[in-house]
Amino acid sequence: MADFFDLAPLAKIALDTLAAEFDTKLGPIQLQHEPADWLPELCDAIRLAYADAVMGDGHQSPIRTAFLAFLHTARYYFLGNAEFMRFLEEETPVLALEFFRSMRIAGDFFAYLPDQCCSNCRMKPTRGDKAYYTHLAPEVLKLTTCCSTCAGKRGLGSGMTNWTGKKNPASV
């Protein structure tokens, strides 16, 4: 509605509310792999956000960016969920393309179960600013993790980038 009426402050409030809601859901599905009984509602919301999306248009609205960041952060869970994968493949091909591009940019082609502790401080992410890992990167046979506190101290930027600085196999 904020986009329709061009009300930027209302759009920001809505995005902040959505981000806060996503923050509460990430920890349980990322770390404990609790079932997401809210998955049908998420799929409905994504369906609405991507209703007019055209393959290859390159336009990423703030709402689509928020959904993509959420999915990217919990990709181990979502890639292992048959219901979501069916939805991704059959109903939202533009999101599927954006999702896998984000994994390629981050140098992550596989989704692993993350360690229970941050690779830097060895604390559980629940002790940080957010109750989930904000940064995930693959290592040989393991996933390097970084909690939000360590990411902030080290100035790592977005978790959707190649924050470890390793060579991206896709660009070699």
N, C-alpha and C positions, 0 to 999 in steps of 0.2 A: 504494500500500500504506500510505503514511503517513497519507493521508486516511482510509482505511478503519479503521485502528486509532487515529486521532486522535493521532498522534505529531507534533506541530508541529516539534520539532527535526529529526526525520528528513525532514520535508517541506522544511524550509529548506535542508538539505544537498542534497537532490535538486534543488531549484530553483536553488541556487547552481551546482551541477555542470552543469545544463542551460544556464544563462546563460553559463558559461565555454565550453561547447561551441559555443553560438551565436556567441560572440565570435570564435572561431577560424574560423568559416565566413563571417562577414559581409564581411570585407575582400576575400577572393578573388571572391565573387560580386558585391559592390557596385562594386568598382573595376576588376577585370580581366574580369569577366563570364565566369569559368571555369565550365564545365558542373558542375552539382551532381549527381554520381553518387549522392549520398546522398538525393536527393529522394524516392524510394519509401519509405524508412524514415521520413522526416519526415512524409509523408502518412499512414503507418500510425500514427505517434504522435499526430498531430492527430486522426485518426479516433477513436482511443481517448479522447482528452481531450474531444472533442465528442460522444461517443456518446449521452450523456443530456441534451445541451443542448436547450433548448426555445426556439423563436423568440420573442423579445420578453420573456424572463424577467428580463432585466436583471442576472442574477447572473453575475459574472465571477470565476471561481476563479483563484488565483495561477498555476496551470499554464496556463490559457487566456490570462491576461495575458502570460505569458512568450512563448507562441507568437505572440500578436498583436504584441507589441513587436518580435520578431524579423522577422516578415513586414513590418511597417510600415517598419522600418529598411532593408530590402532590397526595397522595393516595386517599384522599377524592374525588377529582375531577375524577380521573381515575376509581375508583371503582363504581362511579355513572354514568359513560359514557357507554351506551349500545354498541356502536360501538367498543370501546376499549376492553370491557369485551369479546365480541365475538371474537375479534382478539386474545386476551390472551388465551382464552379457546380452540379455534380451530386451531390456527396457531403457537403458541409459548408455548407449555406446559412446557418447561424447564424454561422459564422466569416466567410463572405462579407459578411454584414451588419455584423458588428463591424469587419472590415477596412475597409470603405468608410466606416463612421462615423468611424473613427480618421483617415482621410484628410480627411474633411469637417471635423472638429474642428481639424485642423492647417492647414486652409485649402488643402489640396493635392488638386486634382482630377485632376491629371495626374502621371504618373511620368516623369521625365526622367533621362537619363544625367548624373550629377553631374560637376562639374569635377574635375580631378585634384588641385587644391589647395584648402585651406580659404579661404573668402572673407575671413576676418579676418586670419589670420597668413600666408597664402600658402604654408604648408608642406603637405606631403603628410600625410594622416592617420596614416600609418604611423609618424610621428615623435611622435605623441601617446600618451596613456595606452592608447588602443585603436587598432587598425589599420584603422578604418573611420570614416565620418562618423556621429556620433550625432544630429546635427540637420540636417534638409534642409527647405527651403522654396522654393516656386516664385517666381520673378521673371518679368517679361515676357521671354519667349523664353530664359530660363535658369533654373537652379536654384541658389538661394543655399545654401551649405553652411557647416557649422561643425564643427570637430573636437572631440573630447571635452575637450582641454586648454583651448581657448578657451571652450567651453560652461561648464566649471567655473569659469574665471576671471570670466566675465560673469554667472554665476548664472542660466543660462537655464532650468533645470528640465528637464522631460522633453521629449524630441524628438517626442513624440506630442501636443504641445500647439501652439498658435499662438504659438510662441516668438519670432517676429519682431514681433508686436504689430500686424500689418496687419489691416485689415478683412477679415472672412471673407465672401466672396461669398454663402455659403449663409444667412448671418444678416442680410444687407442687405435 
